[in-house]
């Protein structure tokens, strides 16, 4: 059995459709051609040439290499890894049927495969760094093969999506000793790779209550005056924050920080709302390193004017946006530098 990577749009615009319909979609716009009758890659390339007459040869080859597996190589029982663009998480499904074509479907949803979801919203930080490297290609569709990926990912599924140290061959996060062995010429999403490395560094240096210390530092870098609860029972209050002078301004924010790698659920959000009332806070901030269950996601519209929610992705965004204003000791624990790189061309229509 194989493990495949499939992305759900440049901005995650197809993610909800994948999840809600339990189907994978080949989202190449304008490709309204039944691929079940295509005999080989040469014929597929000709179909693509007629569909995209202005595409250069290199792009047609790229398209052919990605579309062929979806139509011809994926099999029942294979696993599909679907990185989320909305949060720092990965969804995992089992392929549960053959390729199908629907000429009457709305473009670009003509080509589908049925899925059975195994797990959703698994935090990216649960995966070893080398597996994240293997999932770092910018292609929309590719097979994940390096570092005994299939065996290790399936083992994670048997252990509650935790990484097993005995099975890990994780690459170092930096330095010349890195074991990442991306094939020459393979396009890599450097931004995603960099964020994964930052997430691993945060996991290493800010475990448990120390994650509250990092959130506190980010809020102070944003200009808030803060109170941080000491380790131990906190009655749902990890940080209190308000603008200067002396924290007497508005908004008054009650913050709860969850450092575990399991998504939090609605009772945690309700606990924060109760704590807000107890301390007369006007707004709340719920930070969960492990992300949020769908029961919390559904509450976002209802709580929009009262509560903000940070998962890994948002926390790292806030860290990077205010990094230069962080305390010197925090920056020493998270040594980062800004770099420029060439933007990779889109890999699908």
C-alpha positions as YAML, in Angstrom:
chain: A
units: angstrom
residues:
- id: 1
  name: UNK
  ca: [0.00, 0.00, 0.00]
- id: 2
  name: UNK
  ca: [1.18, 3.51, -0.78]
- id: 3
  name: UNK
  ca: [0.90, 6.86, 1.01]
- id: 4
  name: UNK
  ca: [0.09, 9.87, -1.15]
- id: 5
  name: UNK
  ca: [0.21, 13.60, -0.57]
- id: 6
  name: UNK
  ca: [-2.58, 15.73, -2.03]
- id: 7
  name: UNK
  ca: [-3.03, 19.47, -1.61]
- id: 8
  name: UNK
  ca: [-6.41, 21.19, -1.58]
- id: 9
  name: UNK
  ca: [-5.75, 24.43, -3.44]
- id: 10
  name: UNK
  ca: [-3.16, 27.16, -3.17]
- id: 11
  name: UNK
  ca: [-5.13, 28.80, -0.35]
- id: 12
  name: UNK
  ca: [-6.94, 25.71, 0.94]
- id: 13
  name: UNK
  ca: [-10.08, 26.68, -0.96]
- id: 14
  name: UNK
  ca: [-11.08, 23.03, -1.59]
- id: 15
  name: UNK
  ca: [-10.38, 21.72, 1.91]
- id: 16
  name: UNK
  ca: [-13.97, 21.88, 3.18]
- id: 17
  name: UNK
  ca: [-15.29, 20.14, 0.05]
- id: 18
  name: UNK
  ca: [-12.82, 17.26, 0.51]
- id: 19
  name: UNK
  ca: [-13.84, 16.89, 4.16]
- id: 20
  name: UNK
  ca: [-17.59, 17.35, 3.78]
- id: 21
  name: UNK
  ca: [-18.07, 15.08, 0.75]
- id: 22
  name: UNK
  ca: [-15.44, 12.45, 1.67]
- id: 23
  name: UNK
  ca: [-14.03, 12.65, -1.82]
- id: 24
  name: UNK
  ca: [-10.72, 13.73, -3.33]
- id: 25
  name: UNK
  ca: [-10.90, 16.00, -6.37]
- id: 26
  name: UNK
  ca: [-8.42, 16.54, -9.18]
- id: 27
  name: UNK
  ca: [-8.75, 20.32, -9.23]
- id: 28
  name: UNK
  ca: [-7.25, 21.21, -12.61]
- id: 29
  name: UNK
  ca: [-9.54, 23.89, -14.07]
- id: 30
  name: UNK
  ca: [-10.87, 23.16, -17.55]
- id: 31
  name: UNK
  ca: [-9.88, 19.48, -17.59]
- id: 32
  name: UNK
  ca: [-13.30, 18.12, -18.62]
- id: 33
  name: UNK
  ca: [-12.05, 14.86, -20.15]
- id: 34
  name: UNK
  ca: [-12.67, 11.31, -18.91]
- id: 35
  name: UNK
  ca: [-9.22, 9.97, -17.97]
- id: 36
  name: UNK
  ca: [-10.37, 6.40, -17.39]
- id: 37
  name: UNK
  ca: [-9.92, 5.73, -21.12]
- id: 38
  name: UNK
  ca: [-6.40, 7.18, -21.34]
- id: 39
  name: UNK
  ca: [-4.00, 4.31, -22.00]
- id: 40
  name: UNK
  ca: [-0.60, 5.77, -21.10]
- id: 41
  name: UNK
  ca: [1.22, 8.96, -20.13]
- id: 42
  name: UNK
  ca: [1.86, 9.88, -23.75]
- id: 43
  name: UNK
  ca: [-1.87, 9.94, -24.45]
- id: 44
  name: UNK
  ca: [-2.48, 11.87, -21.23]
- id: 45
  name: UNK
  ca: [0.10, 14.45, -22.26]
- id: 46
  name: UNK
  ca: [-1.72, 14.94, -25.58]
- id: 47
  name: UNK
  ca: [-5.00, 15.45, -23.71]
- id: 48
  name: UNK
  ca: [-3.32, 18.08, -21.57]
- id: 49
  name: UNK
  ca: [-1.72, 19.73, -24.59]
- id: 50
  name: UNK
  ca: [-5.14, 20.18, -26.22]
- id: 51
  name: UNK
  ca: [-6.65, 21.41, -22.94]
- id: 52
  name: UNK
  ca: [-3.83, 23.87, -22.17]
- id: 53
  name: UNK
  ca: [-2.40, 24.84, -25.59]
- id: 54
  name: UNK
  ca: [-0.38, 27.75, -24.19]
- id: 55
  name: UNK
  ca: [1.33, 25.74, -21.46]
- id: 56
  name: UNK
  ca: [5.09, 25.23, -21.96]
- id: 57
  name: UNK
  ca: [6.42, 21.65, -22.29]
- id: 58
  name: UNK
  ca: [7.84, 21.65, -18.78]
- id: 59
  name: UNK
  ca: [4.50, 22.49, -17.24]
- id: 60
  name: UNK
  ca: [2.74, 19.81, -19.29]
- id: 61
  name: UNK
  ca: [5.26, 17.26, -18.03]
- id: 62
  name: UNK
  ca: [4.65, 18.46, -14.48]
- id: 63
  name: UNK
  ca: [0.90, 18.12, -14.90]
- id: 64
  name: UNK
  ca: [1.24, 14.66, -16.45]
- id: 65
  name: UNK
  ca: [3.37, 13.45, -13.54]
- id: 66
  name: UNK
  ca: [0.75, 14.51, -11.03]
- id: 67
  name: UNK
  ca: [-2.50, 13.66, -12.80]
- id: 68
  name: UNK
  ca: [-1.45, 10.13, -13.86]
- id: 69
  name: UNK
  ca: [-1.23, 8.79, -10.27]
- id: 70
  name: UNK
  ca: [-4.67, 10.16, -9.38]
- id: 71
  name: UNK
  ca: [-6.32, 8.55, -12.39]
- id: 72
  name: UNK
  ca: [-4.30, 5.34, -12.69]
- id: 73
  name: UNK
  ca: [-2.04, 4.50, -9.74]
- id: 74
  name: UNK
  ca: [-3.89, 5.21, -6.50]
- id: 75
  name: UNK
  ca: [-5.55, 2.07, -5.16]
- id: 76
  name: UNK
  ca: [-8.07, 1.00, -2.54]
- id: 77
  name: UNK
  ca: [-6.40, 0.94, 0.87]
- id: 78
  name: UNK
  ca: [-3.76, 3.53, 0.00]
- id: 79
  name: UNK
  ca: [-3.57, 6.44, 2.42]
- id: 80
  name: UNK
  ca: [-3.93, 10.08, 1.48]
- id: 81
  name: UNK
  ca: [-2.22, 12.87, 3.48]
- id: 82
  name: UNK
  ca: [-4.02, 16.19, 3.06]
- id: 83
  name: UNK
  ca: [-2.19, 19.19, 4.59]
- id: 84
  name: UNK
  ca: [-4.51, 21.92, 5.81]
- id: 85
  name: UNK
  ca: [-3.94, 25.49, 4.66]
- id: 86
  name: UNK
  ca: [-6.30, 26.84, 7.32]
- id: 87
  name: UNK
  ca: [-4.46, 25.44, 10.32]
- id: 88
  name: UNK
  ca: [-1.20, 23.73, 11.15]
- id: 89
  name: UNK
  ca: [-2.63, 20.25, 10.75]
- id: 90
  name: UNK
  ca: [-2.83, 17.27, 8.42]
- id: 91
  name: UNK
  ca: [-5.92, 15.22, 7.53]
- id: 92
  name: UNK
  ca: [-5.50, 11.50, 6.77]
- id: 93
  name: UNK
  ca: [-7.86, 9.40, 4.65]
- id: 94
  name: UNK
  ca: [-7.98, 5.95, 3.12]
- id: 95
  name: UNK
  ca: [-8.74, 5.74, -0.59]
- id: 96
  name: UNK
  ca: [-11.99, 3.80, -0.81]
- id: 97
  name: UNK
  ca: [-12.72, 3.39, -4.50]
- id: 98
  name: UNK
  ca: [-11.77, 3.89, -8.12]
- id: 99
  name: UNK
  ca: [-11.33, 7.02, -10.16]
- id: 100
  name: UNK
  ca: [-14.61, 8.44, -11.47]
- id: 101
  name: UNK
  ca: [-15.46, 11.16, -13.99]
- id: 102
  name: UNK
  ca: [-18.55, 13.36, -14.01]
- id: 103
  name: UNK
  ca: [-18.86, 15.57, -17.09]
- id: 104
  name: UNK
  ca: [-21.76, 17.51, -15.52]
- id: 105
  name: UNK
  ca: [-19.96, 18.43, -12.30]
- id: 106
  name: UNK
  ca: [-19.01, 22.02, -11.58]
- id: 107
  name: UNK
  ca: [-15.49, 22.81, -12.74]
- id: 108
  name: UNK
  ca: [-12.97, 21.79, -11.36]
- id: 109
  name: UNK
  ca: [-14.72, 18.84, -9.68]
- id: 110
  name: UNK
  ca: [-15.06, 16.48, -12.65]
- id: 111
  name: UNK
  ca: [-12.50, 13.93, -11.40]
- id: 112
  name: UNK
  ca: [-12.97, 12.22, -8.03]
- id: 113
  name: UNK
  ca: [-11.98, 9.35, -5.77]
- id: 114
  name: UNK
  ca: [-14.02, 8.31, -2.71]
- id: 115
  name: UNK
  ca: [-12.33, 8.62, 0.68]
- id: 116
  name: UNK
  ca: [-12.81, 7.26, 4.18]
- id: 117
  name: UNK
  ca: [-11.43, 9.73, 6.69]
- id: 118
  name: UNK
  ca: [-9.17, 8.11, 9.27]
- id: 119
  name: UNK
  ca: [-8.17, 11.23, 11.22]
- id: 120
  name: UNK
  ca: [-8.56, 14.97, 10.79]
- id: 121
  name: UNK
  ca: [-6.70, 17.92, 12.31]
- id: 122
  name: UNK
  ca: [-3.61, 15.94, 13.35]
- id: 123
  name: UNK
  ca: [-1.08, 18.62, 14.40]
- id: 124
  name: UNK
  ca: [1.88, 18.88, 12.05]
- id: 125
  name: UNK
  ca: [4.19, 18.91, 15.06]
- id: 126
  name: UNK
  ca: [3.17, 15.29, 15.81]
- id: 127
  name: UNK
  ca: [5.14, 14.20, 12.74]
- id: 128
  name: UNK
  ca: [8.91, 13.77, 12.80]
- id: 129
  name: UNK
  ca: [10.84, 16.45, 10.97]
- id: 130
  name: UNK
  ca: [12.02, 14.14, 8.18]
- id: 131
  name: UNK
  ca: [8.42, 13.07, 7.44]
- id: 132
  name: UNK
  ca: [7.45, 16.73, 7.20]
- id: 133
  name: UNK
  ca: [10.39, 17.20, 4.82]
- id: 134
  name: UNK
  ca: [8.98, 14.38, 2.69]
- id: 135
  name: UNK
  ca: [5.63, 16.16, 2.64]
- id: 136
  name: UNK
  ca: [7.27, 19.46, 1.70]
- id: 137
  name: UNK
  ca: [7.08, 19.14, -2.09]
- id: 138
  name: UNK
  ca: [5.05, 21.88, -3.76]
- id: 139
  name: UNK
  ca: [3.34, 19.42, -6.12]
- id: 140
  name: UNK
  ca: [-0.39, 19.04, -5.69]
- id: 141
  name: UNK
  ca: [-0.10, 15.23, -5.87]
- id: 142
  name: UNK
  ca: [2.88, 12.99, -5.14]
- id: 143
  name: UNK
  ca: [3.75, 9.74, -3.39]
- id: 144
  name: UNK
  ca: [5.51, 9.90, -0.02]
- id: 145
  name: UNK
  ca: [8.22, 7.25, -0.05]
- id: 146
  name: UNK
  ca: [11.41, 8.43, 1.66]
- id: 147
  name: UNK
  ca: [12.46, 7.52, 5.21]
- id: 148
  name: UNK
  ca: [10.19, 4.45, 5.40]
- id: 149
  name: UNK
  ca: [7.29, 6.91, 5.43]
- id: 150
  name: UNK
  ca: [4.42, 4.47, 4.85]
- id: 151
  name: UNK
  ca: [5.38, 2.16, 7.71]
- id: 152
  name: UNK
  ca: [5.96, 5.00, 10.14]
- id: 153
  name: UNK
  ca: [2.78, 6.93, 9.28]
- id: 154
  name: UNK
  ca: [0.65, 3.80, 9.59]
- id: 155
  name: UNK
  ca: [2.35, 3.08, 12.95]
- id: 156
  name: UNK
  ca: [1.38, 6.57, 14.09]
- id: 157
  name: UNK
  ca: [-2.23, 5.72, 13.27]
- id: 158
  name: UNK
  ca: [-2.02, 2.79, 15.70]
- id: 159
  name: UNK
  ca: [-0.56, 4.92, 18.49]
- id: 160
  name: UNK
  ca: [-2.98, 7.84, 18.58]
- id: 161
  name: UNK
  ca: [-1.01, 9.81, 15.97]
- id: 162
  name: UNK
  ca: [2.03, 10.11, 18.19]
- id: 163
  name: UNK
  ca: [5.52, 9.70, 16.79]
- id: 164
  name: UNK
  ca: [7.39, 6.64, 18.00]
- id: 165
  name: UNK
  ca: [11.03, 7.44, 18.91]
- id: 166
  name: UNK
  ca: [12.05, 3.89, 18.02]
- id: 167
  name: UNK
  ca: [10.80, 4.35, 14.46]
- id: 168
  name: UNK
  ca: [12.03, 7.91, 14.00]
- id: 169
  name: UNK
  ca: [14.88, 8.79, 11.71]
- id: 170
  name: UNK
  ca: [14.14, 12.48, 12.03]
- id: 171
  name: UNK
  ca: [16.51, 14.87, 10.36]
- id: 172
  name: UNK
  ca: [18.27, 17.51, 12.44]
- id: 173
  name: UNK
  ca: [16.61, 20.89, 12.27]
- id: 174
  name: UNK
  ca: [19.71, 22.65, 10.99]
- id: 175
  name: UNK
  ca: [23.35, 22.20, 10.18]
- id: 176
  name: UNK
  ca: [25.36, 20.21, 7.69]
- id: 177
  name: UNK
  ca: [24.31, 16.91, 9.25]
- id: 178
  name: UNK
  ca: [20.76, 17.09, 7.97]
- id: 179
  name: UNK
  ca: [19.53, 13.76, 6.61]
- id: 180
  name: UNK
  ca: [17.01, 15.32, 4.25]
- id: 181
  name: UNK
  ca: [17.56, 13.76, 0.86]
- id: 182
  name: UNK
  ca: [15.21, 15.49, -1.52]
- id: 183
  name: UNK
  ca: [15.84, 14.36, -5.10]
- id: 184
  name: UNK
  ca: [17.68, 16.90, -7.25]
- id: 185
  name: UNK
  ca: [15.29, 19.24, -9.00]
- id: 186
  name: UNK
  ca: [12.30, 18.46, -6.76]
- id: 187
  name: UNK
  ca: [10.45, 21.67, -5.94]
- id: 188
  name: UNK
  ca: [10.21, 22.21, -2.19]
- id: 189
  name: UNK
  ca: [7.86, 24.53, -0.31]
- id: 190
  name: UNK
  ca: [10.58, 26.36, 1.60]
- id: 191
  name: UNK
  ca: [8.13, 28.52, 3.54]
- id: 192
  name: UNK
  ca: [6.24, 25.49, 4.81]
- id: 193
  name: UNK
  ca: [9.49, 23.72, 5.64]
- id: 194
  name: UNK
  ca: [10.73, 26.74, 7.58]
- id: 195
  name: UNK
  ca: [7.51, 26.95, 9.59]
- id: 196
  name: UNK
  ca: [7.72, 23.25, 10.42]
- id: 197
  name: UNK
  ca: [11.23, 23.78, 11.74]
- id: 198
  name: UNK
  ca: [10.09, 26.74, 13.82]
- id: 199
  name: UNK
  ca: [7.23, 24.62, 15.21]
- id: 200
  name: UNK
  ca: [9.70, 21.89, 16.18]
- id: 201
  name: UNK
  ca: [11.93, 24.47, 17.88]
- id: 202
  name: UNK
  ca: [8.99, 25.88, 19.84]
- id: 203
  name: UNK
  ca: [7.95, 22.36, 20.87]
- id: 204
  name: UNK
  ca: [11.48, 21.75, 22.16]
- id: 205
  name: UNK
  ca: [12.02, 25.01, 24.06]
- id: 206
  name: UNK
  ca: [8.49, 25.93, 25.19]
- id: 207
  name: UNK
  ca: [6.90, 22.79, 26.58]
- id: 208
  name: UNK
  ca: [4.10, 22.86, 29.11]
- id: 209
  name: UNK
  ca: [3.70, 26.15, 30.97]
- id: 210
  name: UNK
  ca: [6.63, 27.61, 29.02]
- id: 211
  name: UNK
  ca: [4.29, 28.01, 26.04]
- id: 212
  name: UNK
  ca: [2.37, 30.49, 28.20]
- id: 213
  name: UNK
  ca: [5.65, 32.38, 28.62]
- id: 214
  name: UNK
  ca: [6.02, 32.60, 24.83]
- id: 215
  name: UNK
  ca: [2.43, 33.80, 24.33]
- id: 216
  name: UNK
  ca: [2.99, 36.36, 27.09]
- id: 217
  name: UNK
  ca: [6.13, 37.61, 25.31]
- id: 218
  name: UNK
  ca: [4.23, 37.98, 22.02]
- id: 219
  name: UNK
  ca: [1.45, 39.97, 23.69]
- id: 220
  name: UNK
  ca: [3.98, 42.27, 25.34]
- id: 221
  name: UNK
  ca: [5.67, 42.74, 21.97]
- id: 222
  name: UNK
  ca: [2.26, 43.81, 20.65]
- id: 223
  name: UNK
  ca: [2.14, 46.53, 23.29]
- id: 224
  name: UNK
  ca: [0.05, 44.89, 26.01]
- id: 225
  name: UNK
  ca: [0.74, 45.10, 29.73]
- id: 226
  name: UNK
  ca: [0.36, 41.55, 31.08]
- id: 227
  name: UNK
  ca: [-0.04, 39.42, 34.17]
- id: 228
  name: UNK
  ca: [1.08, 35.79, 33.81]
- id: 229
  name: UNK
  ca: [-0.15, 33.15, 36.25]
- id: 230
  name: UNK
  ca: [2.50, 30.98, 37.91]
- id: 231
  name: UNK
  ca: [2.62, 27.24, 37.09]
- id: 232
  name: UNK
  ca: [-0.11, 25.20, 38.72]
- id: 233
  name: UNK
  ca: [-3.92, 25.49, 38.94]
- id: 234
  name: UNK
  ca: [-4.97, 28.72, 37.27]
- id: 235
  name: UNK
  ca: [-8.80, 28.48, 37.14]
- id: 236
  name: UNK
  ca: [-8.69, 28.92, 33.37]
- id: 237
  name: UNK
  ca: [-6.60, 32.10, 33.51]
- id: 238
  name: UNK
  ca: [-3.05, 31.87, 32.18]
- id: 239
  name: UNK
  ca: [-2.54, 35.50, 31.18]
- id: 240
  name: UNK
  ca: [-4.38, 38.77, 31.65]
- id: 241
  name: UNK
  ca: [-3.54, 41.54, 29.18]
- id: 242
  name: UNK
  ca: [-4.59, 45.10, 28.45]
- id: 243
  name: UNK
  ca: [-2.98, 48.11, 26.77]
- id: 244
  name: UNK
  ca: [-0.67, 50.44, 28.68]
- id: 245
  name: UNK
  ca: [-0.43, 52.49, 30.80]
- id: 246
  name: UNK
  ca: [-0.22, 49.83, 33.50]
- id: 247
  name: UNK
  ca: [-2.82, 47.64, 31.81]
- id: 248
  name: UNK
  ca: [-5.78, 49.88, 32.60]
- id: 249
  name: UNK
  ca: [-6.84, 50.34, 28.98]
- id: 250
  name: UNK
  ca: [-9.19, 48.43, 26.70]
- id: 251
  name: UNK
  ca: [-9.58, 45.72, 25.56]
- id: 252
  name: UNK
  ca: [-9.12, 43.66, 28.72]
- id: 253
  name: UNK
  ca: [-8.13, 40.19, 27.57]
- id: 254
  name: UNK
  ca: [-8.24, 36.87, 29.42]
- id: 255
  name: UNK
  ca: [-5.92, 34.27, 27.87]
- id: 256
  name: UNK
  ca: [-5.92, 30.51, 28.23]
- id: 257
  name: UNK
  ca: [-3.01, 28.51, 26.76]
- id: 258
  name: UNK
  ca: [-3.13, 24.78, 26.01]
- id: 259
  name: UNK
  ca: [0.29, 23.30, 25.19]
- id: 260
  name: UNK
  ca: [-0.80, 19.72, 24.52]
- id: 261
  name: UNK
  ca: [-0.73, 18.17, 21.05]
- id: 262
  name: UNK
  ca: [-4.41, 17.15, 21.14]
- id: 263
  name: UNK
  ca: [-7.05, 19.50, 19.67]
- id: 264
  name: UNK
  ca: [-9.17, 21.15, 22.37]
- id: 265
  name: UNK
  ca: [-12.96, 20.94, 22.43]
- id: 266
  name: UNK
  ca: [-15.94, 23.14, 23.28]
- id: 267
  name: UNK
  ca: [-15.76, 22.73, 27.10]
- id: 268
  name: UNK
  ca: [-12.34, 24.39, 27.05]
- id: 269
  name: UNK
  ca: [-13.79, 27.35, 25.17]
- id: 270
  name: UNK
  ca: [-16.69, 27.53, 27.66]
- id: 271
  name: UNK
  ca: [-14.18, 27.51, 30.54]
- id: 272
  name: UNK
  ca: [-12.43, 30.52, 29.01]
- id: 273
  name: UNK
  ca: [-15.73, 32.38, 28.59]
- id: 274
  name: UNK
  ca: [-16.53, 31.71, 32.25]
- id: 275
  name: UNK
  ca: [-13.10, 32.97, 33.31]
- id: 276
  name: UNK
  ca: [-13.63, 36.13, 31.25]
- id: 277
  name: UNK
  ca: [-16.77, 36.87, 33.25]
- id: 278
  name: UNK
  ca: [-15.02, 36.22, 36.56]
- id: 279
  name: UNK
  ca: [-12.28, 38.79, 35.89]
- id: 280
  name: UNK
  ca: [-14.51, 41.23, 33.95]
- id: 281
  name: UNK
  ca: [-12.50, 40.76, 30.73]
- id: 282
  name: UNK
  ca: [-14.10, 42.12, 27.59]
- id: 283
  name: UNK
  ca: [-12.33, 39.71, 25.23]
- id: 284
  name: UNK
  ca: [-10.68, 36.31, 25.39]
- id: 285
  name: UNK
  ca: [-7.82, 34.56, 23.63]
- id: 286
  name: UNK
  ca: [-7.68, 30.76, 23.46]
- id: 287
  name: UNK
  ca: [-4.30, 29.39, 22.37]
- id: 288
  name: UNK
  ca: [-4.06, 25.68, 21.55]
- id: 289
  name: UNK
  ca: [-0.83, 24.21, 20.22]
- id: 290
  name: UNK
  ca: [-2.74, 21.09, 19.21]
- id: 291
  name: UNK
  ca: [-5.43, 23.04, 17.38]
- id: 292
  name: UNK
  ca: [-9.20, 22.89, 17.78]
- id: 293
  name: UNK
  ca: [-11.87, 20.28, 17.26]
- id: 294
  name: UNK
  ca: [-14.72, 21.00, 14.87]
- id: 295
  name: UNK
  ca: [-17.01, 21.74, 17.84]
- id: 296
  name: UNK
  ca: [-14.83, 24.78, 18.58]
- id: 297
  name: UNK
  ca: [-14.50, 25.81, 14.93]
- id: 298
  name: UNK
  ca: [-18.30, 25.97, 14.72]
- id: 299
  name: UNK
  ca: [-18.37, 28.51, 17.56]
- id: 300
  name: UNK
  ca: [-16.08, 30.99, 15.79]
- id: 301
  name: UNK
  ca: [-18.90, 33.06, 14.20]
- id: 302
  name: UNK
  ca: [-20.90, 33.20, 17.46]
- id: 303
  name: UNK
  ca: [-17.84, 34.26, 19.48]
- id: 304
  name: UNK
  ca: [-16.23, 36.47, 16.82]
- id: 305
  name: UNK
  ca: [-16.59, 39.71, 18.80]
- id: 306
  name: UNK
  ca: [-15.52, 38.12, 22.10]
- id: 307
  name: UNK
  ca: [-12.89, 35.44, 21.52]
- id: 308
  name: UNK
  ca: [-9.91, 34.90, 19.26]
- id: 309
  name: UNK
  ca: [-8.30, 31.49, 18.74]
- id: 310
  name: UNK
  ca: [-4.66, 30.78, 17.95]
- id: 311
  name: UNK
  ca: [-3.47, 27.38, 16.77]
- id: 312
  name: UNK
  ca: [0.14, 26.62, 15.79]
- id: 313
  name: UNK
  ca: [-0.18, 28.43, 12.50]
- id: 314
  name: UNK
  ca: [-1.59, 31.65, 13.95]
- id: 315
  name: UNK
  ca: [0.81, 31.62, 16.88]
- id: 316
  name: UNK
  ca: [3.79, 31.33, 14.53]
- id: 317
  name: UNK
  ca: [2.35, 34.12, 12.35]
- id: 318
  name: UNK
  ca: [2.16, 36.38, 15.41]
- id: 319
  name: UNK
  ca: [5.65, 35.35, 16.49]
- id: 320
  name: UNK
  ca: [7.14, 36.25, 13.11]
- id: 321
  name: UNK
  ca: [5.18, 39.52, 12.87]
- id: 322
  name: UNK
  ca: [6.52, 40.76, 16.23]
- id: 323
  name: UNK
  ca: [9.80, 38.86, 16.46]
- id: 324
  name: UNK
  ca: [12.00, 41.97, 16.45]
- id: 325
  name: UNK
  ca: [10.16, 43.32, 19.52]
- id: 326
  name: UNK
  ca: [10.39, 40.14, 21.60]
- id: 327
  name: UNK
  ca: [12.52, 40.09, 24.73]
- id: 328
  name: UNK
  ca: [16.16, 39.30, 24.08]
- id: 329
  name: UNK
  ca: [16.06, 36.08, 26.11]
- id: 330
  name: UNK
  ca: [13.11, 34.76, 24.07]
- id: 331
  name: UNK
  ca: [14.88, 35.56, 20.80]
- id: 332
  name: UNK
  ca: [17.94, 33.72, 22.12]
- id: 333
  name: UNK
  ca: [15.80, 30.60, 22.59]
- id: 334
  name: UNK
  ca: [14.27, 31.04, 19.14]
- id: 335
  name: UNK
  ca: [17.11, 32.26, 16.91]
- id: 336
  name: UNK
  ca: [15.50, 33.19, 13.59]
- id: 337
  name: UNK
  ca: [16.54, 35.24, 10.59]
- id: 338
  name: UNK
  ca: [14.58, 36.56, 7.62]
- id: 339
  name: UNK
  ca: [15.59, 35.40, 4.15]
- id: 340
  name: UNK
  ca: [14.43, 36.08, 0.59]
- id: 341
  name: UNK
  ca: [13.87, 33.32, -1.96]
- id: 342
  name: UNK
  ca: [12.33, 33.00, -5.41]
- id: 343
  name: UNK
  ca: [8.61, 32.27, -5.40]
- id: 344
  name: UNK
  ca: [7.85, 28.88, -6.97]
- id: 345
  name: UNK
  ca: [5.42, 28.84, -9.92]
- id: 346
  name: UNK
  ca: [2.01, 27.34, -9.30]
- id: 347
  name: UNK
  ca: [1.94, 23.61, -10.03]
- id: 348
  name: UNK
  ca: [-1.71, 23.34, -11.07]
- id: 349
  name: UNK
  ca: [-4.14, 25.37, -13.09]
...
